[in-house]
Amino acid sequence: MKNLNIMNNQLGRRQFLSSSGNAIGAMALASLLQDDGVCHAENDRSADPLAPKPSHFPGKAKSCIFIFLAGGPSQIDMFDPKPKLSEMDGKALPDELLESVRFAFIKKESARLIGSPRKFEKHGECGMEISDLMPHLATCADDIALVRSMHTDQFNHHPAQILMNTGVGFFGRPTIGSWLNYGLGNPAENLPGYVVLTAGRGTSGGASLWSSGFLPSTYAGVLFRSGNEPVLNLSNPQGISSEMQEAGLNAIRQLNQNQFERTGDSEIASRIASYELAFRMQSKAPELVDVSSETEKTLEAYGVNRTEPEAKSDGRGNQGGANAAFGRNCLLARRLVERGVRFVNLYHASWDHHSNLDSGLGYNCGVIDQPIAALIKDLKERSLLDSTLIVLAGEFGRTPLGENRANFAKVSGRDHHPYAFSIMLAGGGVKGGTVVGRTDELGWAPVEDPVHINDLHATMLHTFGMDHKKLVFPFGGLPIRLTNVGGNVVQKLLT
């Protein structure tokens, strides 16, 4: 027993010295970063972690609507015309391009190029070429920017979706919406700073795509539903009045505050802020999702009451009336940024067209085209587009090769393609009528102005007046940032 006590005492001393050293090191790192203006002092957040905070420099964007097309939309059929690819339809890709390439499902030895049946025309004063699948969005050509040279490091859905949202391809990091709310706070007093809306099938990444990672949970995305109760368990149980609830919350707040003063745990501050926000949301959230105050013209423009087409796709992009749901989500996104919400995620799934590409893409583009165009025009009319950054992106693109999977009766789709894909941006300091980057004549890889996802994130933060190298959080003894160890602002995208 004596030896055991000695061992415990020695272990306790070692643990104390080790943990103290780590704590002192972490405190020193945080202090240095704060002195350099790289991270905020946590005690500035203790009262309200979502209180508005100054940016590093004047930015044009105040809110962001990030529309995520989960599954990997085909850039070759939507945004990046390749006439040479159509000429080479049915031919093999040169061997040198296939040597070190990994595919999800394609069999290299018998793979053949597959051209696009879509027609591309020039639109707007800028002459931007957009597919006939997007006739409404084409009318906004002078307000949007296309990046045709995106590339990523991941070729499977879940890690690629996490990379697009967090800057790395693995679990545990905060998403860009969390970073923005951490860095700038939330101007919306009665709504979360980060709201998530979904339509179609669920994403591969699920809730990991709106996680706060190692940041306090206050900065995580809040999933909204479109019914009368947008957030589950937000309403009071039967028999509980507002006065009773307020008294209970006051008592809980005092207990949490006492605990916070003893421990300094930032999660307790997050808990206090969450309770109080939930109380304020009880009256504001139902009003938000009630669109009856909108004009019939507005509802029609967004396609809120659209019915499903008779000829449906294979069901990838539809689950529970995707046309109406996505239109409503775009309208709710506008209502959210009007009320000061910092970051809104719109998810639509799935764009994973390994087969039935023509019909599936036709259906999915029909879901998103009209509402997104209406959103851009509506924000512009309300003088909100200049302060609202809109991003339309998937996790990767699709191959110029047709997918020749063994159990497929015919080749009618495309495989995952991380080497080149397209995204669209608008508003928030983005230069409209701009095309950045170019891929080779087959759409295989960028040959001009390649843009990595870390570059996209650096650019998005820049529009908010945030230096991506200074927006960091000390974690595991390192200053971690959204752009990982890379990232350059794409100046050609900015006004």
Secondary structure as UniProt FT lines:
FT   HELIX           2..35
FT   TURN            36..37
FT   HELIX           42..44
FT   TURN            49..50
FT   STRAND          63..70
FT   HELIX           75..78
FT   HELIX           83..87
FT   TURN            88..90
FT   HELIX           95..98
FT   TURN            99..100
FT   HELIX           108..110
FT   STRAND          120..123
FT   TURN            124..127
FT   STRAND          128..131
FT   TURN            132..133
FT   HELIX           135..138
FT   TURN            139..140
FT   HELIX           141..143
FT   STRAND          144..151
FT   HELIX           157..166
FT   TURN            171..172
FT   HELIX           176..184
FT   TURN            189..190
FT   STRAND          194..200
FT   HELIX           206..210
FT   TURN            213..214
FT   HELIX           217..219
FT   STRAND          222..223
FT   TURN            232..233
FT   TURN            238..239
FT   HELIX           242..263
FT   HELIX           266..289
FT   HELIX           291..293
FT   HELIX           296..302
FT   TURN            303..305
FT   TURN            316..317
FT   HELIX           322..338
FT   TURN            339..340
FT   STRAND          343..349
FT   HELIX           357..381
FT   TURN            382..383
FT   HELIX           385..387
FT   STRAND          388..393
FT   STRAND          397..402
FT   TURN            406..407
FT   STRAND          414..417
FT   STRAND          421..426
FT   TURN            428..429
FT   TURN            432..433
FT   STRAND          434..436
FT   STRAND          438..439
FT   TURN            441..442
FT   STRAND          446..448
FT   STRAND          451..452
FT   HELIX           453..463
FT   TURN            464..465
FT   TURN            468..470
FT   STRAND          472..475
FT   TURN            476..477
FT   STRAND          478..481
FT   TURN            482..485
FT   HELIX           491..493
//
